[in-house]
Amino acid sequence: MWNSRAQDIFDKLIKKTPIFIRSVVKDTISKKAEFFAKEDDRDQVNEKDVVDAFFIETPFGFHGPMKCDMEEFGVDYQKYGYKR
């Protein structure tokens, strides 16, 4: 249901999430990414779905650190319309 790149990014970003909220974030982000895939009538979650889910579900005040983490993992979020 998830392509390997999407799963890898998701796992790495979840590990950067504070432990006390990690399980909630993991559930929320995975459901949102899967929703995007289903909405586009795809049977597989891709990188864009994961990036979109993190940007939508992460409070704006935490976007800076999240962007740094994405850059560290080689995710070009700008190609999906998000500003640096």
MODELLER restraints for C-alpha pairs under 7 A, 6 or more apart:
rsr = mdl.restraints
at = mdl.atoms
rsr.add(forms.Gaussian(group=physical.xy_distance, feature=features.Distance(at['CA:1:A'], at['CA:43:A']), mean=6.03, stdev=0.5))
rsr.add(forms.Gaussian(group=physical.xy_distance, feature=features.Distance(at['CA:1:A'], at['CA:44:A']), mean=4.51, stdev=0.5))
rsr.add(forms.Gaussian(group=physical.xy_distance, feature=features.Distance(at['CA:1:A'], at['CA:45:A']), mean=6.18, stdev=0.5))
rsr.add(forms.Gaussian(group=physical.xy_distance, feature=features.Distance(at['CA:2:A'], at['CA:44:A']), mean=4.96, stdev=0.5))
rsr.add(forms.Gaussian(group=physical.xy_distance, feature=features.Distance(at['CA:2:A'], at['CA:45:A']), mean=4.49, stdev=0.5))
rsr.add(forms.Gaussian(group=physical.xy_distance, feature=features.Distance(at['CA:2:A'], at['CA:46:A']), mean=6.53, stdev=0.5))
rsr.add(forms.Gaussian(group=physical.xy_distance, feature=features.Distance(at['CA:3:A'], at['CA:44:A']), mean=6.24, stdev=0.5))
rsr.add(forms.Gaussian(group=physical.xy_distance, feature=features.Distance(at['CA:3:A'], at['CA:45:A']), mean=6.09, stdev=0.5))
rsr.add(forms.Gaussian(group=physical.xy_distance, feature=features.Distance(at['CA:3:A'], at['CA:46:A']), mean=5.87, stdev=0.5))
rsr.add(forms.Gaussian(group=physical.xy_distance, feature=features.Distance(at['CA:5:A'], at['CA:47:A']), mean=6.43, stdev=0.5))
rsr.add(forms.Gaussian(group=physical.xy_distance, feature=features.Distance(at['CA:6:A'], at['CA:45:A']), mean=6.64, stdev=0.5))
rsr.add(forms.Gaussian(group=physical.xy_distance, feature=features.Distance(at['CA:6:A'], at['CA:46:A']), mean=5.08, stdev=0.5))
rsr.add(forms.Gaussian(group=physical.xy_distance, feature=features.Distance(at['CA:6:A'], at['CA:47:A']), mean=4.47, stdev=0.5))
rsr.add(forms.Gaussian(group=physical.xy_distance, feature=features.Distance(at['CA:6:A'], at['CA:50:A']), mean=6.31, stdev=0.5))
rsr.add(forms.Gaussian(group=physical.xy_distance, feature=features.Distance(at['CA:10:A'], at['CA:50:A']), mean=6.56, stdev=0.5))
rsr.add(forms.Gaussian(group=physical.xy_distance, feature=features.Distance(at['CA:13:A'], at['CA:69:A']), mean=6.96, stdev=0.5))
rsr.add(forms.Gaussian(group=physical.xy_distance, feature=features.Distance(at['CA:14:A'], at['CA:22:A']), mean=6.63, stdev=0.5))
rsr.add(forms.Gaussian(group=physical.xy_distance, feature=features.Distance(at['CA:14:A'], at['CA:26:A']), mean=6.40, stdev=0.5))
rsr.add(forms.Gaussian(group=physical.xy_distance, feature=features.Distance(at['CA:29:A'], at['CA:53:A']), mean=5.54, stdev=0.5))
rsr.add(forms.Gaussian(group=physical.xy_distance, feature=features.Distance(at['CA:29:A'], at['CA:54:A']), mean=6.22, stdev=0.5))
rsr.add(forms.Gaussian(group=physical.xy_distance, feature=features.Distance(at['CA:29:A'], at['CA:57:A']), mean=6.75, stdev=0.5))
rsr.add(forms.Gaussian(group=physical.xy_distance, feature=features.Distance(at['CA:32:A'], at['CA:53:A']), mean=5.47, stdev=0.5))
rsr.add(forms.Gaussian(group=physical.xy_distance, feature=features.Distance(at['CA:33:A'], at['CA:45:A']), mean=6.48, stdev=0.5))
rsr.add(forms.Gaussian(group=physical.xy_distance, feature=features.Distance(at['CA:33:A'], at['CA:49:A']), mean=4.81, stdev=0.5))
rsr.add(forms.Gaussian(group=physical.xy_distance, feature=features.Distance(at['CA:33:A'], at['CA:50:A']), mean=5.25, stdev=0.5))
rsr.add(forms.Gaussian(group=physical.xy_distance, feature=features.Distance(at['CA:33:A'], at['CA:53:A']), mean=5.31, stdev=0.5))
rsr.add(forms.Gaussian(group=physical.xy_distance, feature=features.Distance(at['CA:34:A'], at['CA:45:A']), mean=5.96, stdev=0.5))
rsr.add(forms.Gaussian(group=physical.xy_distance, feature=features.Distance(at['CA:36:A'], at['CA:49:A']), mean=5.88, stdev=0.5))
rsr.add(forms.Gaussian(group=physical.xy_distance, feature=features.Distance(at['CA:37:A'], at['CA:43:A']), mean=6.61, stdev=0.5))
rsr.add(forms.Gaussian(group=physical.xy_distance, feature=features.Distance(at['CA:37:A'], at['CA:44:A']), mean=6.28, stdev=0.5))
rsr.add(forms.Gaussian(group=physical.xy_distance, feature=features.Distance(at['CA:37:A'], at['CA:45:A']), mean=5.35, stdev=0.5))
rsr.add(forms.Gaussian(group=physical.xy_distance, feature=features.Distance(at['CA:37:A'], at['CA:49:A']), mean=6.65, stdev=0.5))
rsr.add(forms.Gaussian(group=physical.xy_distance, feature=features.Distance(at['CA:48:A'], at['CA:80:A']), mean=6.75, stdev=0.5))
rsr.add(forms.Gaussian(group=physical.xy_distance, feature=features.Distance(at['CA:51:A'], at['CA:77:A']), mean=6.69, stdev=0.5))
rsr.add(forms.Gaussian(group=physical.xy_distance, feature=features.Distance(at['CA:78:A'], at['CA:84:A']), mean=6.77, stdev=0.5))
